[in-house]
Amino acid sequence: MPKMKHVLSLFDAVNVALGAIIGAGIFVIIGIATSLSGPAVFLSVIIAGVVAAFTGVSTAELAKKFPISGGAYTFASRALSPSVGFVTGWVWLFSNLALGATVSLGFGSYLAFFFPSIPVNLAAAAAVVVATLIQLAGVRQSAGVNNVLVSIKVLILLVFIGCALFFFKPSNFVPLMPFGFGGVLAGAAAIFFAYSGFARVAVIADEIKDPVKNVPRATLLSIAISTVLYIAVAVAAVGLAGYAVLAASDSPLSAALDSAGLGFGAALIGAGALVATGTVLLAAILGVSRVAQKMAEDRLLPAPLASIDKRLVPGNAIILCGAAMVLLALTTDLTPIAYIGSFSFILYYAATNLSGIRVLGGTTRHMAVLGVVSCIVLMFSLPSYSWAVGAVVVVLGIAYYVAEKLLSLRRPS
């Protein structure tokens, strides 16, 4: 059977993470965070970046110790137990299927801005099909497409920042914290989800050159780059339009440009959001397929998912993943699957930090402890419905694992 090869450079790996991190979140969540924290939203961004860094350090150090694909599934399986590892991988699969469907629906919504006659669900399904075909073409080819798209969306955000400098009003930052420091923390909890995706690099370690060095580097570099960019966007947006304009809009960056009389703002941000959702969709399919392939290789999922095709990608896993996302995109809306993604995302990072506590030492173990604590705090900031949905996902995973083990005992050796 063919095996995946180490073909992605450090540059490619950083862009894989940035493709997953810098998504539609910064185009939307900055408004939600501003409504909670006021002009001090940039402080919320910094706090959220620090929290992300706790888990980022755990991920980086665990990747040095276990430089193979699978991410938190591999970490938890090796550091905690195979059963915990399976549930972690199961949660990852569900969360990223939900993420992919959510992002595809976001893509459809933004596309409808330019072409109102196109049904959102149909456009979402079409986006998943295209992203699936790109992933089937090979990891080098999909990485090339991702590199271009990441460059475009970063450029659009830099154009936004540049425009804001010409209309910047320092008075928009007075008072700095109208809702107190509690509001800043609430804003940090909201903006934290815009950092989702930095651990994607560890999931594809088998396809990255010199993974012992480049997986940790790419993980921490992606957090640093996205944090700097997010801070700049937050400061520019408040300085351009004031926090009230941002807080009142579902498209805060576009509203900020429009408030300054820059009529091209809506189209610019719409184009940026289309590109951003496209890169996150690519990253979601990449992540699900690689974890599914690794779990199947370990005989925890059906064997056909473990196969690697002539293009050196897990073709069966990619196709199944794409089909599941298409089904979700055609039949659901954003709210229920977003709850699955939120809870599962935090649970996944908690498992990473618990793995770090078990096998790492010194300062990195302390960082892992802080990572677990921060994940718990963020979990309690979620609505109760997300806990219920997350619990169902975990219970289904445990039931599948027990059934698989019972069946394996009955199979002839």
PESUL-V502052 format. One line per field, one symbol per residue. phi: phi as a letter, one per 20 degrees, with the letter a starting at -180 (. if undefined). psi: psi as a letter, one per 20 degrees, with the letter a starting at -180 (. if undefined). Layout:
# PESUL-V502052
phi->???
psi->???
This chain:
# PESUL-V502052
phi->.fcfdfdeffgffffgfffeeedfgfecfgfffffedmgfgffffffffffffgfffgfffffffcecfplfgfgffeedagfffffffffggffeffffffffffgffffffecgfefffffffffffffffffffpffffffffgffffffffffffgffffffcfcgffedffcfdmfffffffffffgffegpfeffffdgfddflfgeeffffffffffffffffffffffffffcnfffffedecffffffffemeffgffffffffffffffffgfffgfffffffffffemdcgggfefdefemcfgffffffffffffffecccffffffgffffgfffffffffffffdecmffffffffffgfffgfgfeefffffffffffffffffffffffffffefff
psi->pqqqqniprggggghgghhhgnbighighhgghhhhibhjhhhgggghhgghhghggggghhhhhmlrrhchggghghhfqhghgghghggggghhgggggghhhgghghhhhhnhippghghgghhggghghghhhqhgghhggggghggghggghhgggghhhikpohiijpqgmhjrhhhgghhhhgihiiipihihghhkhijppmhhghggghghghggghgggggggggggghgiqhggghiqimhhghgghhjjnhigggghgghhggghghhgghghggghhgggghhhjkirphhiiqpaijkqngghggggggghggghhirahgghhggggghgghghghghhgghhirrbhhghhhghggghggghgiiqqhhhgggghgggghgggggggghghhhiqp.
